[in-house]
Amino acid sequence: MMQVSWDTVLVSVSLIVAFIASFTALDTAGRVAVSQGWLARLWLVAGGTALGIGVWAMHFIGMLALMMPMRMHYDTHLTALSLVVAVVASILALAQVVRGAALHRQRWLLGSGLLALGVVAMHYLGMVALMISPHPRWNVWLVALSVVVAFAASAAALWLAFHLRQGERKLLLMRALASLVMGCAIAGMHYIGMAAASFSLESQISSPGVSDEGLAVWVTIVTLSILGLTLLASMLDAQLRAARLATRLKRANSELQQLAMFDTLTRLPNRAQLDQFLTATLRNATLNDQRFSVMYMDLDGFKAVNDSWGHHVGDRLLLAVTSRLAGSLSADMLLARLGGDEFVLVYPESDEEQAIAFAQQLVSLIDHPFELERYRLRVSLSIGIALFPQHGKSLQTLLFNADSAMYHTKHSGRNGWCLFEPEMSTLAQHQLQLANDLWLALERQEMRLFYQPKFRSSSNTLMGFEALLRWQHPTRGLLMPDIFLPRAEKTGQIVALGNWVIDEACRQLREWYDAGHSDWTVSINLSSLQFQQRDLTETISQALSHHRLLPQGVILEVSENIVMRDIPFSQQRISELQRLGISVAIDNFGIGYANLLQLRHLEASELKIDRSFINSLRADSEDASVVSAMLHLAQSLNLRMVAEGVETEEQQHLLKSLGFDAMQGYLLGMPKPAERISELDWQPAPASARMEPQVSV
């Protein structure tokens, strides 16, 4: 057999090429993992091509390292085919493992098989491309061993390509070590395959082809250039991604800071930024013996705008108010929004006279109407002023005292300002304590329901009652809803209170039914939040089922401004209640902007004319004509008309003559707790109307 030797320089070059090809393949696999769409496909092709060219070049340089006593020539077509096989197999194999969150065994084995098949085919095609006669003899065991090594090397290469895509600590070092392992494995397969070939002493070049003169140099240069360009492109892409990521992080940090320090609606500083600014102002004023003022501001009438026109109009009004207030500020002032319609202004280096003058300027500024497209809205401003240092030397004290002064403005007629005085803090503390007590009122069973009777106009028959909420406070006595419900609405407690009212009213109605008053009904008022509550129908159904009531005994009252805020939603919600069998009454009708033609689409059963109509009602008045027209139209729409606030006999006779279906008011019956209902003087309903409802289970 022919004795052959190896060029150690070319062997070393082949190992270097294998290492660089492996590193490039691992790096581009990482690019595929972080790319999408056509860019991911482009990096897949680039990575597979780089790996295929690198493996082929390593093989070819290894072939050239074989020193034989003759000049070697290679078949051009077979050599080119071996390169194509290596590239295609590498692309297909990488495609199996570089995508997805997990490396499934089936895809890993399929990819390993494809890559091993490609490497083996490339190697032995390259050997066949060697134009030598006679052909070399092969050691079958070494050939088989080379195939096994090819599969093992491919499996290791693809496993590393998947697990070193991204996210590892010391990723560059890990890829370098992995590339060394991959390169050695690929080279090992090649040199085992080379060792499997034995050449005869009579071997000679059979026909001309590509010569090996200078071929090793050119293959090395071209291969390393391709791999280097691919690696350079990958590194540039990584740098661009890092730059884009840094830009996005900077933008995200800016947005987070905006969310953390600014109000999302008005873009004014929020409570966090106010605290920072006020702390710095306090420190500076203390060090330099300066004065400044804090103004706590609240809009008067804003809740009415929200209730009547909806929150979208309320938000636009807040933006318009913010624009007016901000336009009057100097550069050193800070205006912050605390939430809702509450604002705080910090006025540095100001004394009492300057603070009062500026507060009056702001009050006058907001007192002018706001023109918002088709809406002409009016609100006013109540301001409380606290001065440093005479009204407090800490952030909390100044804000609390300014808030106390603002509440004093509210109780003194609104639309103005008040300078803090020590006695004001007592009132504020009472208000704060009341708010705290409200959280425990249900738990302590302090809430009570009073019931105001409702009579049928034609026969003076007692029809039922309207449930009215009261708070039996342990130290302040019986509190009316106007004292605590605004606070409950502001904090969201109104939903829990409303659910309690529904359950308690149903419990009491069951008790009356059991006592033989099966013709009575109970009316329950719904707040805005309750009416919008997602599980309202479920809450009512559970109460009816728990107390064994038919839905016909319960009437839900919703004020006109709540219903008209969002007519499509109101129509859907009232339809849900009607399907449940619950009657819906429109309360306070006549004070908003609704009309009967709008309400006919809402499937309401009853209209309650607001007491403001009833109070001014006279037989010869214009209001009587308006009410009469409303009655006729309501009757044509099958709506019952109820008059509330009946306080004189004249009103009672007039309402009866006009044709009202039912009446309620202090003349007919004051609200009473359930245990005192027996004191009422009512006419029992006919026996036919007093059938005990049968509840199906």
Secondary structure, DSSP 8 states (H G I E B T S, - for coil): ----EE-HHHHHHHHHHHHHHHHHHHHHHHHHHT--HHHHHHHHHHHHHHHHHHHHHHHHHHHHTEE-SS--EE-HHHHHHHHHHHHHHHHHHHHHHSSSSS--HHHHHHHHHHHHHHHHHHHHHHHHTB-EES--EE-HHHHHHHHHHHHHHHHHHHHHHHHTSS--TTHHHHHHHHHHHHHHHHHHHHHHHHHTEE--TT-EE-S--EE-TTHHHHHHHHHHHHHHHHHHHHHHHHHHHHHHHHHHHHHHHHHHHHHHHB-TTT--B-HHHHHHHHHHHHHHHHHHT--EEEEEEEEETHHHHHHHH-HHHHHHHHHHHHHHHHHT--TT-EEEEEETTEEEEEEET--HHHHHHHHHHHHHHHTS-EEETTEEE--EEEEEEEEETTT-SSHHHHHHHHHHHHHHHHHTTSSEEEE--TTHHHHHHHHHHHHHHHHHHTTTT-EEEEEEEEEETTT-BEEEEEEEEEEEETTTEEE-HHHHHHHHHHHTTHHHHHHHHHHHHHHHHHHHHHTT-TT-EEEEE--HHHHH-TTHHHHHHHHHHHTT--GGGEEEEEEHHHHHHSHHHHHHHHHHHHHHT-EEEEEEETSSS--HHHHGGGT--EEEE-HHHHHT--TTSHHHHHHHHHHHHHHHTT-EEEEE---SHHHHHHHHHHT-SEEESTTT---EEGGGGGG---B---GGG--------
